[in-house]
Amino acid sequence: MNLPLWIWLATIGGFVLILALDFFLVARNPREPSFKECLGWVVFYVGLAVAFGVGLLLLSGPAHGTEFFAGWITEYSLSVDNLFVFLLIMSRFQVPKKYRQKVLLVGIVLALVMRGAFIAAGAEAVTRFDWLFYLFGAFLVYTAWKLIGHEEEEAEFSENIALRTVRRVLPTTETYQGARLTVRHMGRRMVTPMLIVMVAIGTTDLLFALDSIPAIFGLTKEPYLVFTANAFALMGLRQLFFLIGGLLDRLVYLSKGLSVVLAFIGVKLILEALHHDGVSWAPEIPILVSLGVIIGTLAITTVLSLMKSARDAKKAEVVEPETADR
């Protein structure tokens, strides 16, 4: 895709405008949004992504349009899994519910900026060093293996090095000061826990990019598609957090489904790298096959998760009356 500079600027400007509107609405009325409000925003952002993908199909051809949809669905699914960690962070720092929207939005903006730099560096690297596809593929397969072997247990949030550095270097107040990031206390400028939480959200999401960026480069090599797929996946994350917060515990097989997706993309990367290096038996996997595997795996995972949650709920209802009778 040899895109002129104005298309990049127009795309980035559009994302900035939408995020600015989102930030204005949150800052004007900090509160915990209703289910109906979150559903409307999620439908709006999903509709934008679908319209963008359809536009690519019509203007740039089926190959690029399909690559965008495959990348966006993969990134969006990984974002849903990451929401559980965001929930842990919110609980760990006891963020007041009415300020959680602002924390998420600022953290997402930080993550989008950092991912943009990551994508630019990655795009430049993969054009110069073909062997990186072997590395990306092996890393995704390793990540998938870790997810499959992950035991179901209560997770705890552990602070990364960037967050520990901020807490050690900057003087921090003991309590929240509304939505303020800094305050002056006894003549000394101090940061509030609100800033610490935003750093936690932003840097944690950047760590998630170690999985998601190689995954989407396994579906498309176009920097424009990589960036837009990531941007659309992140933009509705705030509303999605509140919309499915109670549903996360029911998606018990989501990590397993994502492990299958990551393993498939990792193998795809390695096979295509071998194919380009002249290995005759190594096939190129069509993007339509990739899209089908991704959608099919996630659909089956979701259905099986909800079925298991429903069975567990029924068992709990049966056990409780028996316990009460005794």
Wavefront OBJ file of the C-alpha trace (Angstrom):
o trace
v 0.000 0.000 0.000
v 1.765 3.113 -1.250
v -0.331 5.654 0.613
v 0.253 9.411 0.382
v 1.049 11.302 3.559
v -2.341 13.019 3.656
v -4.134 9.680 4.132
v -1.985 8.913 7.173
v -2.583 12.409 8.558
v -6.327 12.219 7.889
v -6.579 8.811 9.578
v -4.623 9.882 12.643
v -6.616 13.139 12.761
v -9.870 11.181 12.707
v -8.756 8.988 15.618
v -7.608 12.038 17.585
v -10.923 13.796 16.991
v -12.980 10.830 18.184
v -10.783 10.300 21.245
v -10.956 14.030 22.057
v -14.764 13.875 21.956
v -14.692 10.776 24.140
v -12.359 12.498 26.616
v -14.567 15.617 26.694
v -17.660 13.563 27.555
v -15.808 11.727 30.333
v -14.250 14.879 31.820
v -17.564 16.742 31.754
v -19.432 14.115 33.770
v -17.179 11.630 35.623
v -19.285 8.630 36.656
v -19.804 4.942 36.103
v -21.619 4.632 32.752
v -24.849 2.694 32.350
v -25.133 -0.581 30.458
v -27.210 1.075 27.725
v -24.654 3.865 27.251
v -21.730 1.422 27.033
v -23.606 -0.799 24.590
v -24.318 2.184 22.343
v -20.665 3.267 22.288
v -19.382 -0.265 21.660
v -21.814 -0.662 18.758
v -20.661 2.730 17.440
v -16.949 1.813 17.546
v -17.538 -1.646 16.089
v -19.626 -0.041 13.350
v -16.786 2.383 12.579
v -14.307 -0.478 12.294
v -16.635 -2.493 10.063
v -17.315 0.548 7.853
v -13.566 1.185 7.596
v -12.959 -2.445 6.633
v -15.730 -2.379 4.020
v -14.202 0.812 2.611
v -10.859 -0.974 2.301
v -12.558 -3.883 0.534
v -14.106 -1.524 -2.006
v -11.198 0.879 -2.510
v -8.111 -1.248 -1.951
v -9.280 -4.733 -2.848
v -10.320 -7.892 -0.986
v -6.791 -8.787 0.144
v -6.199 -5.652 2.225
v -9.783 -5.533 3.466
v -9.630 -9.141 4.659
v -6.245 -8.568 6.288
v -7.689 -5.623 8.206
v -10.658 -7.643 9.488
v -8.424 -10.550 10.511
v -6.049 -8.191 12.345
v -8.818 -6.164 13.989
v -10.704 -9.239 15.243
v -7.490 -10.718 16.635
v -6.492 -7.463 18.384
v -10.013 -6.930 19.706
v -10.114 -10.442 21.132
v -6.730 -10.004 22.805
v -8.012 -6.716 24.246
v -10.988 -8.498 25.823
v -8.602 -10.884 27.567
v -6.492 -7.918 28.696
v -9.525 -6.293 30.314
v -9.256 -8.813 33.132
v -5.832 -7.418 34.029
v -7.240 -3.868 33.880
v -9.923 -4.984 36.329
v -7.210 -6.293 38.666
v -5.350 -2.977 38.435
v -8.493 -1.000 39.273
v -9.141 -3.235 42.277
v -5.506 -3.209 43.385
v -5.395 0.606 43.507
v -9.000 0.964 44.732
v -9.918 3.454 42.012
v -13.263 5.190 42.744
v -15.862 3.964 40.254
v -16.731 7.417 38.948
v -13.101 8.024 37.898
v -12.479 4.655 36.226
v -13.575 5.973 32.831
v -10.925 8.696 32.869
v -8.197 6.301 33.997
v -9.020 3.867 31.214
v -9.264 6.544 28.534
v -5.936 8.206 29.401
v -4.253 4.813 29.712
v -5.592 3.798 26.301
v -4.340 7.028 24.703
v -0.882 6.416 26.186
v -0.945 2.843 24.917
v -1.995 3.974 21.434
v 0.894 6.457 21.234
v 3.407 3.869 22.449
v 2.032 1.206 20.122
v 2.338 3.618 17.208
v 6.057 3.918 17.892
v 6.305 0.146 18.343
v 4.534 -0.489 15.029
v 6.761 1.982 13.173
v 9.880 0.310 14.531
v 8.513 -3.163 13.832
v 7.498 -2.315 10.267
v 10.959 -0.968 9.523
v 12.626 -3.995 11.124
v 10.624 -6.649 9.252
v 11.416 -5.005 5.902
v 15.141 -5.202 6.638
v 15.420 -8.487 8.556
v 13.376 -11.374 7.165
v 14.573 -13.692 9.930
v 12.418 -11.728 12.389
v 9.401 -13.672 11.114
v 10.954 -16.868 12.483
v 11.480 -15.100 15.801
v 7.928 -13.702 15.862
v 6.488 -17.085 14.961
v 8.450 -18.932 17.648
v 7.513 -16.299 20.229
v 3.791 -16.621 19.419
v 3.911 -20.413 19.649
v 5.719 -20.116 22.995
v 3.121 -17.625 24.237
v 0.324 -19.956 23.126
v 1.957 -22.842 24.991
v 2.110 -20.742 28.159
v -1.585 -19.855 27.834
v -2.583 -23.494 27.318
v -0.554 -24.605 30.336
v -1.855 -21.770 32.504
v -3.701 -23.145 35.513
v -7.002 -21.549 36.416
v -6.224 -19.693 39.616
v -6.820 -16.289 41.050
v -4.463 -13.868 39.340
v -2.683 -11.019 41.061
v -1.396 -7.831 39.552
v 2.343 -7.401 39.790
v 3.900 -3.995 39.215
v 6.233 -3.685 36.222
v 9.586 -1.917 36.365
v 8.269 1.344 34.890
v 5.565 1.597 37.536
v 7.959 0.756 40.357
v 10.336 3.455 39.102
v 7.590 6.092 39.038
v 6.485 5.205 42.563
v 10.080 5.317 43.840
v 11.104 8.577 42.136
v 7.951 10.695 42.479
v 6.457 11.594 45.870
v 2.891 10.258 45.987
v -0.075 11.168 48.154
v -1.734 8.489 50.248
v -5.255 9.134 48.953
v -6.991 10.219 45.742
v -7.538 13.934 45.265
v -10.591 13.724 43.039
v -9.458 13.226 39.435
v -6.334 15.379 39.862
v -2.974 13.966 38.812
v -0.826 16.251 40.984
v -1.410 18.370 44.065
v 0.621 20.769 46.177
v 0.933 19.508 49.757
v 2.820 21.485 52.401
v 4.566 23.468 49.688
v 5.640 20.342 47.822
v 4.331 19.154 44.447
v 3.177 15.518 44.675
v 1.508 13.077 42.299
v -1.690 11.294 43.229
v -2.565 7.593 42.946
v -4.608 8.591 39.863
v -1.403 9.200 37.884
v 0.110 5.946 39.154
v -2.928 3.985 37.947
v -2.759 5.613 34.506
v 0.917 4.660 34.233
v -0.005 1.112 35.276
v -2.719 0.842 32.610
v -0.564 2.364 29.855
v 2.613 0.382 30.523
v 0.720 -2.870 31.085
v -1.002 -2.457 27.727
v 2.386 -1.846 26.121
v 3.524 -5.193 27.533
v 0.451 -6.776 25.955
v 1.712 -5.417 22.631
v 4.574 -7.943 22.829
v 1.945 -10.548 21.946
v -0.436 -8.551 19.781
v 2.004 -6.729 17.478
v 3.827 -9.900 16.302
v 0.408 -11.568 15.920
v -0.953 -8.923 13.569
v 2.315 -8.790 11.596
v 1.625 -12.468 10.995
v -1.615 -11.479 9.260
v -0.503 -8.404 7.345
v 2.799 -6.689 6.606
v 1.160 -3.323 5.882
v 1.965 -0.732 8.614
v -1.245 1.190 7.825
v -3.399 -1.863 8.445
v -1.444 -2.804 11.571
v -1.922 0.691 13.007
v -5.616 1.064 12.156
v -6.474 -2.431 13.432
v -4.768 -1.642 16.755
v -6.398 1.775 16.976
v -9.913 0.453 16.379
v -9.324 -2.365 18.882
v -8.239 0.115 21.574
v -10.753 2.889 20.954
v -13.797 1.097 22.383
v -11.917 -0.575 25.207
v -13.176 1.845 27.879
v -16.839 1.146 27.193
v -16.154 -2.556 26.708
v -14.605 -2.666 30.196
v -17.882 -1.593 31.798
v -20.059 -3.535 29.364
v -18.571 -6.985 29.922
v -16.987 -6.478 33.334
v -19.419 -8.977 34.840
v -19.076 -11.307 31.843
v -15.303 -11.766 32.039
v -15.576 -14.455 34.701
v -17.920 -16.413 32.425
v -15.485 -16.481 29.476
v -13.539 -19.303 31.101
v -12.097 -20.677 27.867
v -11.119 -17.339 26.297
v -7.419 -17.770 27.082
v -7.474 -21.244 25.556
v -9.111 -19.942 22.383
v -6.590 -17.123 22.126
v -3.779 -19.619 22.582
v -5.068 -21.537 19.550
v -5.227 -18.298 17.522
v -1.710 -17.235 18.541
v -0.307 -20.711 17.844
v -1.952 -20.757 14.406
v -0.540 -17.322 13.510
v 2.888 -18.323 14.821
v 2.948 -21.460 12.668
v 1.636 -19.420 9.720
v 4.519 -16.959 10.104
v 7.133 -19.711 10.202
v 5.650 -21.573 7.205
v 5.449 -18.413 5.100
v 9.016 -17.450 6.023
v 10.170 -20.914 4.938
v 8.148 -20.593 1.708
v 9.812 -17.279 0.848
v 13.207 -18.810 1.614
v 12.588 -21.426 -1.077
v 11.404 -24.417 0.997
v 9.098 -26.214 -1.439
v 6.913 -28.069 1.067
v 6.102 -24.975 3.132
v 2.746 -23.499 2.006
v 1.452 -19.942 2.084
v -1.767 -19.846 4.102
v -4.414 -17.622 2.427
v -5.736 -14.729 4.501
v -9.316 -16.021 4.116
v -8.267 -19.268 5.799
v -6.667 -17.244 8.610
v -9.831 -15.183 9.057
v -11.964 -18.328 9.153
v -9.739 -19.977 11.771
v -9.754 -16.853 13.954
v -13.524 -16.282 13.832
v -14.336 -19.999 14.181
v -12.013 -20.496 17.157
v -13.282 -17.447 19.034
v -16.927 -18.315 18.324
v -16.511 -21.889 19.571
v -14.573 -20.653 22.611
v -17.295 -18.169 23.539
v -20.132 -20.683 23.140
v -18.333 -23.371 25.168
v -17.478 -20.812 27.884
v -21.084 -19.663 28.254
v -22.337 -23.253 28.261
v -19.911 -24.215 31.039
v -20.814 -21.131 33.074
v -24.513 -21.972 32.728
v -23.903 -25.579 33.874
v -21.847 -24.398 36.837
v -24.583 -21.939 37.826
v -27.214 -24.698 37.721
v -25.033 -26.979 39.852
v -24.604 -24.178 42.386
v -28.374 -23.681 42.537
v -28.866 -27.402 43.216
v -26.196 -27.552 45.920
v -27.438 -24.507 47.852
v -30.952 -25.858 48.609
v -29.482 -29.211 49.664
v -27.077 -27.448 52.040
v -29.912 -25.349 53.458
v -32.042 -28.467 54.105
v -29.269 -30.049 56.125
l 1 2 3 4 5 6 7 8 9 10 11 12 13 14 15 16 17 18 19 20 21 22 23 24 25 26 27 28 29 30 31 32 33 34 35 36 37 38 39 40 41 42 43 44 45 46 47 48 49 50 51 52 53 54 55 56 57 58 59 60 61 62 63 64 65 66 67 68 69 70 71 72 73 74 75 76 77 78 79 80 81 82 83 84 85 86 87 88 89 90 91 92 93 94 95 96 97 98 99 100 101 102 103 104 105 106 107 108 109 110 111 112 113 114 115 116 117 118 119 120 121 122 123 124 125 126 127 128 129 130 131 132 133 134 135 136 137 138 139 140 141 142 143 144 145 146 147 148 149 150 151 152 153 154 155 156 157 158 159 160 161 162 163 164 165 166 167 168 169 170 171 172 173 174 175 176 177 178 179 180 181 182 183 184 185 186 187 188 189 190 191 192 193 194 195 196 197 198 199 200 201 202 203 204 205 206 207 208 209 210 211 212 213 214 215 216 217 218 219 220 221 222 223 224 225 226 227 228 229 230 231 232 233 234 235 236 237 238 239 240 241 242 243 244 245 246 247 248 249 250 251 252 253 254 255 256 257 258 259 260 261 262 263 264 265 266 267 268 269 270 271 272 273 274 275 276 277 278 279 280 281 282 283 284 285 286 287 288 289 290 291 292 293 294 295 296 297 298 299 300 301 302 303 304 305 306 307 308 309 310 311 312 313 314 315 316 317 318 319 320 321 322 323 324 325 326
